[in-house]
């Protein structure tokens, strides 16, 4: 996984798609568009992200 990759992650029991912004040893920050908040950045553990 590297910056710029498109990934899927769970949010509120649904699957969302976003773009990786930063990657660390055990976590990654993902930019995703939500209905009322475009470009929101969420943090997820790498083991919880689907490539």
Buried (B, 14 or more C-beta within 10 A) or exposed (E): EEEEBEBBBEBEEEEBEBBBBEBEEEBBBBBBEEEEEEEBEBEBEEEEBEE
